[in-house]
Amino acid sequence: MNKNLACLKDCMMSGICFENPVFRLMLGLCPTLAVTVTAKNGIAIGIAATFVLLGSNSIVSLIKDFVPQEVRIPCYILVIATFVTIAKLVLQAYLPLIYAELGLFVDIMVVNCIILGRAEAFASKNTLSMAVADALGMGIGFTLAAGGIGAIREILGGGTLFGFPLFGAAFNPMLVMILPPGAFLTIGVIMAVMNYINADKAKVKLGIVREKK
C-alpha cells in the first residue's frame, strides 16, 4: 500500500516539478502566452485544463482495453471534447467575464498537446489511479506556471495583483509586460533561471564544483 502511494505521489510531483508542462516539456505554450495577462486569467485557464485532464485521463484509462488501436486518437479526442464542452458551458454560465477573457483558448483545449499527449502517452497505458495522479500533477503544474507568469506580468505591467493595486501613484508600469512580447520575456527569464540552478546542481552532483555550505 505504501509503495503504491509513493508511486502516485512521485507521478503527481513529476508533473508539478520535474516534467512541468510549460517550463520543462514546453507544452501548452499557446494559451500560456495568450491569456496570462493577469494572474486571474492564468489560474482560470489552469483550473479549466486540470478539469479536462482529470476527466479525459480517467475515461481513457477506463476504456483503453476496449478501444481498437486504429481509432484510439479519434476516440480520445471525442472524450476530451466532451469535457472541454462541459468546462466551456460552466464558465459561460457562472463566470461569463472570465470566459470572455479566455475566449477561444477554452475551445482549443480539445487539441491541447498537454491533454491529448497525456491521454495517449500515459492514461492509455496505466491504471485509473496513476492516470488521475498524472492528471493532477500536470494540471497543478500548468496552473502554477500560468498563474505565476500571469502574476509577474500583472505586477510589472499594471502594478496590481488580482486587480488590487500594489504600488503608489508614482509607479511607472512596464507596458511591454501586458503585451505579447511580455509573455515571451517572462517565460524566457524563468526558464533561464531554472536551467542555471539545475546546471549548478548537476555540476555539484558530478563533483565538478563543490557545493556551497
C-alpha positions as CSV (number, residue, x, y, z in Angstrom):
1,M,0.0,0.0,0.0
2,N,2.8,2.4,0.9
3,K,4.6,1.6,-2.3
4,N,1.5,2.4,-4.3
5,L,1.0,5.7,-2.5
6,A,4.7,6.6,-3.1
7,C,4.3,5.8,-6.9
8,L,1.2,8.0,-7.0
9,K,3.0,10.8,-5.2
10,D,6.0,10.6,-7.5
11,C,3.8,10.6,-10.5
12,M,1.9,13.7,-9.4
13,M,5.1,15.6,-8.3
14,S,6.7,14.8,-11.6
15,G,4.1,16.9,-13.4
16,I,4.4,19.7,-11.0
17,C,8.2,19.9,-10.9
18,F,10.4,17.6,-13.0
19,E,8.1,17.4,-16.0
20,N,6.3,20.7,-15.7
21,P,4.4,21.0,-19.0
22,V,5.3,24.7,-19.5
23,F,8.8,25.0,-18.1
24,R,10.1,21.5,-18.8
25,L,8.1,19.9,-21.7
26,M,7.4,23.2,-23.4
27,L,3.8,22.2,-24.0
28,G,0.6,24.3,-23.9
29,L,2.5,27.5,-24.7
30,C,-0.3,28.9,-26.9
31,P,-2.8,29.6,-24.1
32,T,0.1,30.3,-21.7
33,L,1.4,33.1,-23.9
34,A,-2.0,34.4,-24.9
35,V,-4.1,34.6,-21.7
36,T,-1.6,35.2,-18.9
37,V,-2.0,39.0,-18.9
38,T,-3.3,38.7,-15.3
39,A,-2.8,36.1,-12.6
40,K,-6.6,35.5,-12.5
41,N,-6.7,34.5,-16.2
42,G,-3.6,32.2,-15.8
43,I,-5.2,30.4,-12.9
44,A,-8.6,30.2,-14.6
45,I,-7.2,28.5,-17.7
46,G,-5.1,26.2,-15.5
47,I,-8.1,25.1,-13.5
48,A,-10.1,24.5,-16.7
49,A,-7.2,22.4,-18.1
50,T,-7.0,20.5,-14.9
51,F,-10.6,19.6,-15.0
52,V,-10.4,18.4,-18.6
53,L,-7.2,16.5,-17.8
54,L,-8.8,14.7,-14.9
55,G,-11.9,13.8,-16.8
56,S,-10.2,12.7,-20.0
57,N,-7.4,10.8,-18.3
58,S,-9.9,8.9,-16.2
59,I,-12.1,7.9,-19.1
60,V,-9.3,7.0,-21.4
61,S,-7.7,4.8,-18.7
62,L,-11.1,3.0,-18.2
63,I,-11.8,2.4,-21.9
64,K,-8.2,1.7,-23.1
65,D,-8.8,-2.1,-23.3
66,F,-12.0,-1.7,-25.4
67,V,-10.8,0.9,-28.0
68,P,-9.2,-0.5,-31.2
69,Q,-5.8,0.9,-31.9
70,E,-6.8,2.1,-35.3
71,V,-9.4,4.6,-33.9
72,R,-7.9,5.4,-30.5
73,I,-6.9,9.0,-31.3
74,P,-10.4,10.0,-32.6
75,C,-11.9,8.3,-29.5
76,Y,-9.6,10.2,-27.2
77,I,-10.4,13.5,-28.9
78,L,-14.1,12.8,-28.5
79,V,-13.7,12.2,-24.8
80,I,-11.6,15.4,-24.4
81,A,-14.1,17.4,-26.4
82,T,-16.9,16.3,-24.1
83,F,-15.0,17.6,-21.0
84,V,-14.0,20.8,-22.8
85,T,-17.6,21.4,-23.7
86,I,-18.6,20.9,-20.0
87,A,-15.9,23.4,-18.9
88,K,-17.0,25.9,-21.5
89,L,-20.7,25.7,-20.5
90,V,-19.8,26.1,-16.8
91,L,-17.6,29.1,-17.5
92,Q,-20.3,30.7,-19.7
93,A,-23.0,30.1,-17.1
94,Y,-21.2,31.0,-13.9
95,L,-18.1,33.0,-14.9
96,P,-19.0,34.8,-18.1
97,L,-16.5,37.6,-17.6
98,I,-13.6,35.1,-17.2
99,Y,-14.9,33.1,-20.2
100,A,-15.0,36.3,-22.3
101,E,-11.3,36.9,-21.5
102,L,-10.2,33.4,-22.1
103,G,-12.3,33.2,-25.3
104,L,-11.1,30.8,-28.0
105,F,-8.5,29.2,-25.8
106,V,-11.1,27.2,-23.9
107,D,-12.4,25.7,-27.1
108,I,-9.0,24.8,-28.5
109,M,-8.2,22.7,-25.4
110,V,-9.6,19.9,-27.4
111,V,-6.3,19.7,-29.3
112,N,-4.1,21.0,-26.5
113,C,-0.9,19.0,-26.7
114,I,-0.8,18.6,-22.9
115,I,-4.2,17.0,-22.7
116,L,-4.1,14.8,-25.8
117,G,-0.5,13.9,-25.1
118,R,-1.2,12.7,-21.6
119,A,-4.2,10.7,-22.8
120,E,-2.2,9.0,-25.5
121,A,1.2,8.6,-23.8
122,F,0.2,7.9,-20.2
123,A,-3.5,7.3,-19.4
124,S,-3.9,4.8,-22.2
125,K,-1.1,2.7,-20.7
126,N,-1.7,3.0,-17.0
127,T,-4.2,2.3,-14.3
128,L,-7.0,4.7,-13.3
129,S,-5.2,5.8,-10.1
130,M,-2.0,6.5,-12.0
131,A,-3.9,8.4,-14.7
132,V,-5.6,10.5,-12.1
133,A,-2.3,11.3,-10.3
134,D,-0.7,12.2,-13.6
135,A,-3.7,14.5,-14.5
136,L,-3.5,16.2,-11.1
137,G,0.3,16.7,-11.4
138,M,0.2,18.0,-14.9
139,G,-2.9,20.2,-14.2
140,I,-1.4,21.7,-11.0
141,G,2.0,22.2,-12.7
142,F,0.3,24.0,-15.6
143,T,-1.9,26.1,-13.3
144,L,1.1,27.2,-11.2
145,A,3.1,28.0,-14.3
146,A,0.3,30.0,-16.0
147,G,-0.7,31.7,-12.7
148,G,2.9,32.6,-11.9
149,I,3.5,34.1,-15.3
150,G,0.3,36.0,-15.1
151,A,1.2,37.3,-11.7
152,I,4.6,38.6,-12.9
153,R,3.1,40.2,-15.9
154,E,0.3,41.8,-14.0
155,I,2.6,43.2,-11.3
156,L,5.2,44.6,-13.6
157,G,2.8,45.6,-16.4
158,G,0.0,47.1,-14.3
159,G,1.2,47.4,-10.7
160,T,-1.7,45.2,-9.5
161,L,-2.2,41.6,-8.4
162,F,-5.7,40.1,-8.8
163,G,-6.8,43.6,-9.6
164,F,-5.6,45.1,-6.3
165,P,-3.1,47.9,-6.6
166,L,0.3,47.2,-5.0
167,F,2.2,50.4,-5.6
168,G,1.5,54.1,-5.3
169,A,0.7,56.6,-8.0
170,A,4.4,57.1,-8.6
171,F,4.8,53.6,-10.0
172,N,5.6,53.5,-13.7
173,P,4.4,50.2,-15.2
174,M,6.3,48.3,-17.9
175,L,3.6,48.2,-20.5
176,V,5.5,45.7,-22.6
177,M,4.7,43.1,-19.9
178,I,1.0,43.1,-20.7
179,L,1.7,42.9,-24.5
180,P,2.6,39.6,-26.3
181,P,6.4,40.2,-26.0
182,G,6.0,40.3,-22.2
183,A,4.9,36.7,-22.1
184,F,8.0,35.6,-24.1
185,L,10.2,37.6,-21.9
186,T,8.7,36.2,-18.7
187,I,8.9,32.6,-19.8
188,G,12.4,33.1,-21.1
189,V,13.7,34.6,-17.9
190,I,12.1,32.0,-15.7
191,M,13.4,29.1,-17.8
192,A,16.9,30.7,-17.8
193,V,16.9,30.9,-14.0
194,M,15.7,27.3,-13.7
195,N,18.2,26.0,-16.1
196,Y,21.0,27.9,-14.4
197,I,20.0,26.4,-11.0
198,N,19.7,22.9,-12.4
199,A,23.1,23.2,-14.2
200,D,24.7,24.2,-10.9
201,K,23.1,21.2,-9.1
202,A,24.3,18.9,-11.9
203,K,27.8,20.2,-11.5
204,V,27.7,19.6,-7.8
205,K,26.4,16.1,-8.3
206,L,29.1,15.3,-10.7
207,G,31.8,16.7,-8.5
208,I,32.8,19.5,-10.9
209,V,32.3,22.1,-8.3
210,R,32.0,21.9,-4.6
211,E,28.6,22.5,-3.0
212,K,28.4,25.8,-1.2
213,K,27.9,25.4,2.6
